[in-house]
């Protein structure tokens, strides 16, 4: 079989499988966006450590390193690009069950402008994630060679931040007695723009990573609690 298989790619494959399962579950039936969020969070957890695990193997060839970089980006596109978009679409389908969707449909003949705009925001978000991942696959090494501080900063928002941004919006969907479907799609568009930005964000050390992990864990627990309460009262 083609490819390179060792323990350094296990977390990447798990992240990809989680993203795929999240897409399938989110879009199943009338939509299950809240379950999709659990898979998004799990993919974020895997991605947090996959690079660190890979670097523990000291005798990797250049081909093995390049392979790891490529499959990591491809997995990220599924888990943090496509999955958040599918969660948004699932929110539209599941809205009748979880919340009262406001009458925001604007008719132009037989065309409804509102859902079309939402789908455009999904397409933009996924393409922005794709562009970012492809751009850094091609140019990151060259950029780091020219800029000695490149390894210390991200340029633009990392796509993996989707694992914290969108679960937070879903929590607001529970906590605030308003429909947050439109807010979710606006967040998709804004996050897509941030993916492509040229501003710098300092890469977190272990302390920063620990904070992000705690935030993700709290989001996981809160979504689990609210989802369970919601089912009890449904």
C-alpha positions as protocol buffer text, in pm:
chain_id: "A"
residue {
  index: 1
  type: UNK
  ca { x: 0 y: 0 z: 0 }
}
residue {
  index: 2
  type: UNK
  ca { x: 115 y: 354 z: -69 }
}
residue {
  index: 3
  type: UNK
  ca { x: 157 y: 595 z: 221 }
}
residue {
  index: 4
  type: UNK
  ca { x: 350 y: 598 z: 549 }
}
residue {
  index: 5
  type: UNK
  ca { x: 204 y: 428 z: 852 }
}
residue {
  index: 6
  type: UNK
  ca { x: 333 y: 461 z: 1206 }
}
residue {
  index: 7
  type: UNK
  ca { x: 216 y: 601 z: 1538 }
}
residue {
  index: 8
  type: UNK
  ca { x: 286 y: 960 z: 1429 }
}
residue {
  index: 9
  type: UNK
  ca { x: -24 y: 972 z: 1207 }
}
residue {
  index: 10
  type: UNK
  ca { x: -273 y: 796 z: 1436 }
}
residue {
  index: 11
  type: UNK
  ca { x: -413 y: 1117 z: 1588 }
}
residue {
  index: 12
  type: UNK
  ca { x: -446 y: 1272 z: 1241 }
}
residue {
  index: 13
  type: UNK
  ca { x: -647 y: 974 z: 1120 }
}
residue {
  index: 14
  type: UNK
  ca { x: -863 y: 988 z: 1434 }
}
residue {
  index: 15
  type: UNK
  ca { x: -929 y: 1357 z: 1374 }
}
residue {
  index: 16
  type: UNK
  ca { x: -1031 y: 1283 z: 1016 }
}
residue {
  index: 17
  type: UNK
  ca { x: -1261 y: 997 z: 1119 }
}
residue {
  index: 18
  type: UNK
  ca { x: -1417 y: 1217 z: 1385 }
}
residue {
  index: 19
  type: UNK
  ca { x: -1478 y: 1491 z: 1129 }
}
residue {
  index: 20
  type: UNK
  ca { x: -1637 y: 1246 z: 886 }
}
residue {
  index: 21
  type: UNK
  ca { x: -1862 y: 1099 z: 1153 }
}
residue {
  index: 22
  type: UNK
  ca { x: -1957 y: 1449 z: 1262 }
}
residue {
  index: 23
  type: UNK
  ca { x: -2062 y: 1538 z: 908 }
}
residue {
  index: 24
  type: UNK
  ca { x: -2269 y: 1220 z: 870 }
}
residue {
  index: 25
  type: UNK
  ca { x: -2441 y: 1255 z: 1207 }
}
residue {
  index: 26
  type: UNK
  ca { x: -2503 y: 1629 z: 1170 }
}
residue {
  index: 27
  type: UNK
  ca { x: -2682 y: 1588 z: 839 }
}
residue {
  index: 28
  type: UNK
  ca { x: -2867 y: 1267 z: 926 }
}
residue {
  index: 29
  type: UNK
  ca { x: -3245 y: 1286 z: 921 }
}
residue {
  index: 30
  type: UNK
  ca { x: -3373 y: 1624 z: 1037 }
}
residue {
  index: 31
  type: UNK
  ca { x: -3026 y: 1731 z: 1152 }
}
residue {
  index: 32
  type: UNK
  ca { x: -2825 y: 1683 z: 1469 }
}
residue {
  index: 33
  type: UNK
  ca { x: -2598 y: 1988 z: 1500 }
}
residue {
  index: 34
  type: UNK
  ca { x: -2533 y: 1949 z: 1872 }
}
residue {
  index: 35
  type: UNK
  ca { x: -2402 y: 1595 z: 1829 }
}
residue {
  index: 36
  type: UNK
  ca { x: -2183 y: 1721 z: 1545 }
}
residue {
  index: 37
  type: UNK
  ca { x: -2026 y: 1966 z: 1790 }
}
residue {
  index: 38
  type: UNK
  ca { x: -1897 y: 1677 z: 2003 }
}
residue {
  index: 39
  type: UNK
  ca { x: -1709 y: 1539 z: 1704 }
}
residue {
  index: 40
  type: UNK
  ca { x: -1573 y: 1887 z: 1628 }
}
residue {
  index: 41
  type: UNK
  ca { x: -1438 y: 1916 z: 1981 }
}
residue {
  index: 42
  type: UNK
  ca { x: -1282 y: 1569 z: 1963 }
}
residue {
  index: 43
  type: UNK
  ca { x: -1110 y: 1655 z: 1635 }
}
residue {
  index: 44
  type: UNK
  ca { x: -973 y: 1967 z: 1803 }
}
residue {
  index: 45
  type: UNK
  ca { x: -835 y: 1755 z: 2086 }
}
residue {
  index: 46
  type: UNK
  ca { x: -660 y: 1520 z: 1841 }
}
residue {
  index: 47
  type: UNK
  ca { x: -515 y: 1810 z: 1643 }
}
residue {
  index: 48
  type: UNK
  ca { x: -373 y: 1969 z: 1958 }
}
residue {
  index: 49
  type: UNK
  ca { x: -133 y: 1680 z: 2007 }
}
residue {
  index: 50
  type: UNK
  ca { x: -76 y: 1525 z: 1664 }
}
residue {
  index: 51
  type: UNK
  ca { x: 219 y: 1749 z: 1576 }
}
residue {
  index: 52
  type: UNK
  ca { x: 381 y: 1699 z: 1916 }
}
residue {
  index: 53
  type: UNK
  ca { x: 342 y: 1323 z: 1886 }
}
residue {
  index: 54
  type: UNK
  ca { x: 493 y: 1328 z: 1537 }
}
residue {
  index: 55
  type: UNK
  ca { x: 798 y: 1520 z: 1657 }
}
residue {
  index: 56
  type: UNK
  ca { x: 879 y: 1249 z: 1912 }
}
residue {
  index: 57
  type: UNK
  ca { x: 993 y: 1024 z: 1626 }
}
residue {
  index: 58
  type: UNK
  ca { x: 1345 y: 1145 z: 1556 }
}
residue {
  index: 59
  type: UNK
  ca { x: 1430 y: 926 z: 1259 }
}
residue {
  index: 60
  type: UNK
  ca { x: 1151 y: 1035 z: 1024 }
}
residue {
  index: 61
  type: UNK
  ca { x: 1254 y: 1083 z: 663 }
}
residue {
  index: 62
  type: UNK
  ca { x: 1175 y: 1403 z: 473 }
}
residue {
  index: 63
  type: UNK
  ca { x: 907 y: 1210 z: 283 }
}
residue {
  index: 64
  type: UNK
  ca { x: 747 y: 1097 z: 607 }
}
residue {
  index: 65
  type: UNK
  ca { x: 748 y: 1454 z: 738 }
}
residue {
  index: 66
  type: UNK
  ca { x: 593 y: 1588 z: 417 }
}
residue {
  index: 67
  type: UNK
  ca { x: 333 y: 1313 z: 421 }
}
residue {
  index: 68
  type: UNK
  ca { x: 240 y: 1403 z: 778 }
}
residue {
  index: 69
  type: UNK
  ca { x: 205 y: 1771 z: 688 }
}
residue {
  index: 70
  type: UNK
  ca { x: -15 y: 1695 z: 388 }
}
residue {
  index: 71
  type: UNK
  ca { x: -255 y: 1456 z: 561 }
}
residue {
  index: 72
  type: UNK
  ca { x: -278 y: 1690 z: 858 }
}
residue {
  index: 73
  type: UNK
  ca { x: -399 y: 1971 z: 632 }
}
residue {
  index: 74
  type: UNK
  ca { x: -639 y: 1741 z: 447 }
}
residue {
  index: 75
  type: UNK
  ca { x: -782 y: 1616 z: 775 }
}
residue {
  index: 76
  type: UNK
  ca { x: -813 y: 1975 z: 901 }
}
residue {
  index: 77
  type: UNK
  ca { x: -1011 y: 2070 z: 592 }
}
residue {
  index: 78
  type: UNK
  ca { x: -1267 y: 1799 z: 670 }
}
residue {
  index: 79
  type: UNK
  ca { x: -1282 y: 1846 z: 1047 }
}
residue {
  index: 80
  type: UNK
  ca { x: -1252 y: 2225 z: 1076 }
}
residue {
  index: 81
  type: UNK
  ca { x: -1364 y: 2331 z: 730 }
}
residue {
  index: 82
  type: UNK
  ca { x: -1646 y: 2107 z: 611 }
}
residue {
  index: 83
  type: UNK
  ca { x: -1782 y: 1992 z: 949 }
}
residue {
  index: 84
  type: UNK
  ca { x: -1860 y: 2342 z: 1090 }
}
residue {
  index: 85
  type: UNK
  ca { x: -2042 y: 2423 z: 766 }
}
residue {
  index: 86
  type: UNK
  ca { x: -2246 y: 2102 z: 793 }
}
residue {
  index: 87
  type: UNK
  ca { x: -2331 y: 2183 z: 1154 }
}
residue {
  index: 88
  type: UNK
  ca { x: -2473 y: 2515 z: 1035 }
}
residue {
  index: 89
  type: UNK
  ca { x: -2681 y: 2345 z: 768 }
}
residue {
  index: 90
  type: UNK
  ca { x: -2803 y: 2095 z: 1028 }
}
residue {
  index: 91
  type: UNK
  ca { x: -2912 y: 2388 z: 1246 }
}
residue {
  index: 92
  type: UNK
  ca { x: -3145 y: 2500 z: 968 }
}
residue {
  index: 93
  type: UNK
  ca { x: -3298 y: 2154 z: 941 }
}
residue {
  index: 94
  type: UNK
  ca { x: -3320 y: 2102 z: 1318 }
}
residue {
  index: 95
  type: UNK
  ca { x: -3443 y: 2453 z: 1398 }
}
residue {
  index: 96
  type: UNK
  ca { x: -3808 y: 2357 z: 1407 }
}
residue {
  index: 97
  type: UNK
  ca { x: -3736 y: 2109 z: 1686 }
}
residue {
  index: 98
  type: UNK
  ca { x: -3499 y: 2313 z: 1902 }
}
residue {
  index: 99
  type: UNK
  ca { x: -3604 y: 2674 z: 1861 }
}
residue {
  index: 100
  type: UNK
  ca { x: -3851 y: 2901 z: 1689 }
}
residue {
  index: 101
  type: UNK
  ca { x: -3678 y: 3011 z: 1371 }
}
residue {
  index: 102
  type: UNK
  ca { x: -3783 y: 3368 z: 1293 }
}
residue {
  index: 103
  type: UNK
  ca { x: -3946 y: 3449 z: 965 }
}
residue {
  index: 104
  type: UNK
  ca { x: -3640 y: 3589 z: 791 }
}
residue {
  index: 105
  type: UNK
  ca { x: -3716 y: 3444 z: 448 }
}
residue {
  index: 106
  type: UNK
  ca { x: -3720 y: 3717 z: 184 }
}
residue {
  index: 107
  type: UNK
  ca { x: -3892 y: 3613 z: -134 }
}
residue {
  index: 108
  type: UNK
  ca { x: -3790 y: 3727 z: -481 }
}
residue {
  index: 109
  type: UNK
  ca { x: -4033 y: 3543 z: -705 }
}
residue {
  index: 110
  type: UNK
  ca { x: -3972 y: 3176 z: -627 }
}
residue {
  index: 111
  type: UNK
  ca { x: -3622 y: 3236 z: -487 }
}
residue {
  index: 112
  type: UNK
  ca { x: -3568 y: 3270 z: -113 }
}
residue {
  index: 113
  type: UNK
  ca { x: -3276 y: 3503 z: -56 }
}
residue {
  index: 114
  type: UNK
  ca { x: -3213 y: 3420 z: 310 }
}
residue {
  index: 115
  type: UNK
  ca { x: -3123 y: 3048 z: 276 }
}
residue {
  index: 116
  type: UNK
  ca { x: -2918 y: 3120 z: -35 }
}
residue {
  index: 117
  type: UNK
  ca { x: -2708 y: 3374 z: 157 }
}
residue {
  index: 118
  type: UNK
  ca { x: -2655 y: 3122 z: 435 }
}
residue {
  index: 119
  type: UNK
  ca { x: -2535 y: 2857 z: 194 }
}
residue {
  index: 120
  type: UNK
  ca { x: -2303 y: 3112 z: 32 }
}
residue {
  index: 121
  type: UNK
  ca { x: -2150 y: 3180 z: 374 }
}
residue {
  index: 122
  type: UNK
  ca { x: -2087 y: 2806 z: 415 }
}
residue {
  index: 123
  type: UNK
  ca { x: -1921 y: 2784 z: 74 }
}
residue {
  index: 124
  type: UNK
  ca { x: -1707 y: 3089 z: 150 }
}
residue {
  index: 125
  type: UNK
  ca { x: -1601 y: 2948 z: 487 }
}
residue {
  index: 126
  type: UNK
  ca { x: -1497 y: 2610 z: 346 }
}
residue {
  index: 127
  type: UNK
  ca { x: -1307 y: 2773 z: 59 }
}
residue {
  index: 128
  type: UNK
  ca { x: -1132 y: 3009 z: 300 }
}
residue {
  index: 129
  type: UNK
  ca { x: -1019 y: 2711 z: 508 }
}
residue {
  index: 130
  type: UNK
  ca { x: -899 y: 2536 z: 191 }
}
residue {
  index: 131
  type: UNK
  ca { x: -705 y: 2841 z: 71 }
}
residue {
  index: 132
  type: UNK
  ca { x: -540 y: 2891 z: 410 }
}
residue {
  index: 133
  type: UNK
  ca { x: -433 y: 2529 z: 443 }
}
residue {
  index: 134
  type: UNK
  ca { x: -304 y: 2508 z: 85 }
}
residue {
  index: 135
  type: UNK
  ca { x: -122 y: 2842 z: 117 }
}
residue {
  index: 136
  type: UNK
  ca { x: 70 y: 2740 z: 424 }
}
residue {
  index: 137
  type: UNK
  ca { x: 148 y: 2396 z: 284 }
}
residue {
  index: 138
  type: UNK
  ca { x: 322 y: 2569 z: -7 }
}
residue {
  index: 139
  type: UNK
  ca { x: 476 y: 2877 z: 152 }
}
residue {
  index: 140
  type: UNK
  ca { x: 519 y: 2817 z: 526 }
}
residue {
  index: 141
  type: UNK
  ca { x: 868 y: 2665 z: 501 }
}
residue {
  index: 142
  type: UNK
  ca { x: 991 y: 2950 z: 282 }
}
residue {
  index: 143
  type: UNK
  ca { x: 830 y: 3207 z: 514 }
}
residue {
  index: 144
  type: UNK
  ca { x: 999 y: 3058 z: 819 }
}
residue {
  index: 145
  type: UNK
  ca { x: 1337 y: 3066 z: 647 }
}
residue {
  index: 146
  type: UNK
  ca { x: 1300 y: 3439 z: 579 }
}
residue {
  index: 147
  type: UNK
  ca { x: 1146 y: 3534 z: 915 }
}
residue {
  index: 148
  type: UNK
  ca { x: 1328 y: 3407 z: 1227 }
}
residue {
  index: 149
  type: UNK
  ca { x: 1017 y: 3479 z: 1435 }
}
residue {
  index: 150
  type: UNK
  ca { x: 784 y: 3293 z: 1201 }
}
residue {
  index: 151
  type: UNK
  ca { x: 773 y: 2983 z: 1418 }
}
residue {
  index: 152
  type: UNK
  ca { x: 655 y: 3194 z: 1711 }
}
residue {
  index: 153
  type: UNK
  ca { x: 346 y: 3335 z: 1540 }
}
residue {
  index: 154
  type: UNK
  ca { x: 53 y: 3235 z: 1326 }
}
residue {
  index: 155
  type: UNK
  ca { x: -39 y: 3459 z: 1036 }
}
residue {
  index: 156
  type: UNK
  ca { x: -417 y: 3479 z: 1040 }
}
residue {
  index: 157
  type: UNK
  ca { x: -648 y: 3265 z: 1249 }
}
residue {
  index: 158
  type: UNK
  ca { x: -562 y: 2893 z: 1258 }
}
residue {
  index: 159
  type: UNK
  ca { x: -841 y: 2674 z: 1122 }
}
residue {
  index: 160
  type: UNK
  ca { x: -831 y: 2461 z: 1435 }
}
residue {
  index: 161
  type: UNK
  ca { x: -980 y: 2750 z: 1634 }
}
residue {
  index: 162
  type: UNK
  ca { x: -1310 y: 2642 z: 1478 }
}
residue {
  index: 163
  type: UNK
  ca { x: -1314 y: 2370 z: 1743 }
}
residue {
  index: 164
  type: UNK
  ca { x: -1364 y: 2638 z: 2011 }
}
residue {
  index: 165
  type: UNK
  ca { x: -1552 y: 2912 z: 1824 }
}
residue {
  index: 166
  type: UNK
  ca { x: -1853 y: 2718 z: 1700 }
}
residue {
  index: 167
  type: UNK
  ca { x: -1923 y: 2512 z: 2014 }
}
residue {
  index: 168
  type: UNK
  ca { x: -1930 y: 2845 z: 2202 }
}
residue {
  index: 169
  type: UNK
  ca { x: -2198 y: 2975 z: 1964 }
}
residue {
  index: 170
  type: UNK
  ca { x: -2396 y: 2654 z: 2009 }
}
residue {
  index: 171
  type: UNK
  ca { x: -2386 y: 2711 z: 2385 }
}
residue {
  index: 172
  type: UNK
  ca { x: -2529 y: 3059 z: 2334 }
}
residue {
  index: 173
  type: UNK
  ca { x: -2798 y: 2891 z: 2127 }
}
residue {
  index: 174
  type: UNK
  ca { x: -2897 y: 2708 z: 2446 }
}
residue {
  index: 175
  type: UNK
  ca { x: -2847 y: 2986 z: 2700 }
}
residue {
  index: 176
  type: UNK
  ca { x: -3006 y: 3284 z: 2524 }
}
residue {
  index: 177
  type: UNK
  ca { x: -3380 y: 3272 z: 2446 }
}
residue {
  index: 178
  type: UNK
  ca { x: -3312 y: 3381 z: 2089 }
}
residue {
  index: 179
  type: UNK
  ca { x: -3251 y: 3194 z: 1769 }
}
residue {
  index: 180
  type: UNK
  ca { x: -2876 y: 3200 z: 1700 }
}
residue {
  index: 181
  type: UNK
  ca { x: -2887 y: 3028 z: 1363 }
}
residue {
  index: 182
  type: UNK
  ca { x: -2816 y: 3351 z: 1175 }
}
residue {
  index: 183
  type: UNK
  ca { x: -2537 y: 3435 z: 1423 }
}
residue {
  index: 184
  type: UNK
  ca { x: -2375 y: 3099 z: 1350 }
}
residue {
  index: 185
  type: UNK
  ca { x: -2366 y: 3172 z: 977 }
}
residue {
  index: 186
  type: UNK
  ca { x: -2233 y: 3523 z: 1034 }
}
residue {
  index: 187
  type: UNK
  ca { x: -1960 y: 3367 z: 1248 }
}
residue {
  index: 188
  type: UNK
  ca { x: -1877 y: 3132 z: 960 }
}
residue {
  index: 189
  type: UNK
  ca { x: -1822 y: 3430 z: 729 }
}
residue {
  index: 190
  type: UNK
  ca { x: -1620 y: 3630 z: 982 }
}
residue {
  index: 191
  type: UNK
  ca { x: -1407 y: 3329 z: 1076 }
}
residue {
  index: 192
  type: UNK
  ca { x: -1342 y: 3261 z: 708 }
}
residue {
  index: 193
  type: UNK
  ca { x: -1216 y: 3617 z: 667 }
}
residue {
  index: 194
  type: UNK
  ca { x: -992 y: 3576 z: 972 }
}
residue {
  index: 195
  type: UNK
  ca { x: -846 y: 3259 z: 818 }
}
residue {
  index: 196
  type: UNK
  ca { x: -720 y: 3472 z: 530 }
}
residue {
  index: 197
  type: UNK
  ca { x: -600 y: 3770 z: 734 }
}
residue {
  index: 198
  type: UNK
  ca { x: -237 y: 3881 z: 755 }
}
residue {
  index: 199
  type: UNK
  ca { x: -238 y: 3973 z: 1124 }
}
residue {
  index: 200
  type: UNK
  ca { x: -14 y: 3778 z: 1361 }
}
residue {
  index: 201
  type: UNK
  ca { x: -116 y: 3566 z: 1659 }
}
residue {
  index: 202
  type: UNK
  ca { x: 148 y: 3440 z: 1897 }
}
residue {
  index: 203
  type: UNK
  ca { x: 159 y: 3063 z: 1911 }
}
residue {
  index: 204
  type: UNK
  ca { x: 60 y: 2935 z: 2257 }
}
residue {
  index: 205
  type: UNK
  ca { x: 309 y: 2753 z: 2476 }
}
residue {
  index: 206
  type: UNK
  ca { x: 211 y: 2469 z: 2705 }
}
residue {
  index: 207
  type: UNK
  ca { x: 37 y: 2710 z: 2939 }
}
residue {
  index: 208
  type: UNK
  ca { x: -171 y: 2854 z: 2655 }
}
residue {
  index: 209
  type: UNK
  ca { x: -247 y: 2507 z: 2521 }
}
residue {
  index: 210
  type: UNK
  ca { x: -362 y: 2402 z: 2866 }
}
residue {
  index: 211
  type: UNK
  ca { x: -600 y: 2699 z: 2880 }
}
residue {
  index: 212
  type: UNK
  ca { x: -742 y: 2609 z: 2538 }
}
residue {
  index: 213
  type: UNK
  ca { x: -787 y: 2248 z: 2647 }
}
residue {
  index: 214
  type: UNK
  ca { x: -973 y: 2358 z: 2959 }
}
residue {
  index: 215
  type: UNK
  ca { x: -1200 y: 2582 z: 2750 }
}
residue {
  index: 216
  type: UNK
  ca { x: -1270 y: 2294 z: 2513 }
}
residue {
  index: 217
  type: UNK
  ca { x: -1342 y: 2057 z: 2801 }
}
residue {
  index: 218
  type: UNK
  ca { x: -1582 y: 2305 z: 2962 }
}
residue {
  index: 219
  type: UNK
  ca { x: -1760 y: 2353 z: 2629 }
}
residue {
  index: 220
  type: UNK
  ca { x: -1789 y: 1976 z: 2590 }
}
residue {
  index: 221
  type: UNK
  ca { x: -1939 y: 1932 z: 2937 }
}
residue {
  index: 222
  type: UNK
  ca { x: -2181 y: 2224 z: 2901 }
}
residue {
  index: 223
  type: UNK
  ca { x: -2306 y: 2114 z: 2559 }
}
residue {
  index: 224
  type: UNK
  ca { x: -2348 y: 1762 z: 2697 }
}
residue {
  index: 225
  type: UNK
  ca { x: -2546 y: 1889 z: 2996 }
}
residue {
  index: 226
  type: UNK
  ca { x: -2770 y: 2120 z: 2798 }
}
residue {
  index: 227
  type: UNK
  ca { x: -2826 y: 1859 z: 2528 }
}
residue {
  index: 228
  type: UNK
  ca { x: -2928 y: 1605 z: 2794 }
}
residue {
  index: 229
  type: UNK
  ca { x: -3161 y: 1855 z: 2966 }
}
residue {
  index: 230
  type: UNK
  ca { x: -3309 y: 1943 z: 2630 }
}
residue {
  index: 231
  type: UNK
  ca { x: -3389 y: 1578 z: 2560 }
}
residue {
  index: 232
  type: UNK
  ca { x: -3544 y: 1535 z: 2903 }
}
residue {
  index: 233
  type: UNK
  ca { x: -3783 y: 1826 z: 2844 }
}
residue {
  index: 234
  type: UNK
  ca { x: -3849 y: 1748 z: 2477 }
}
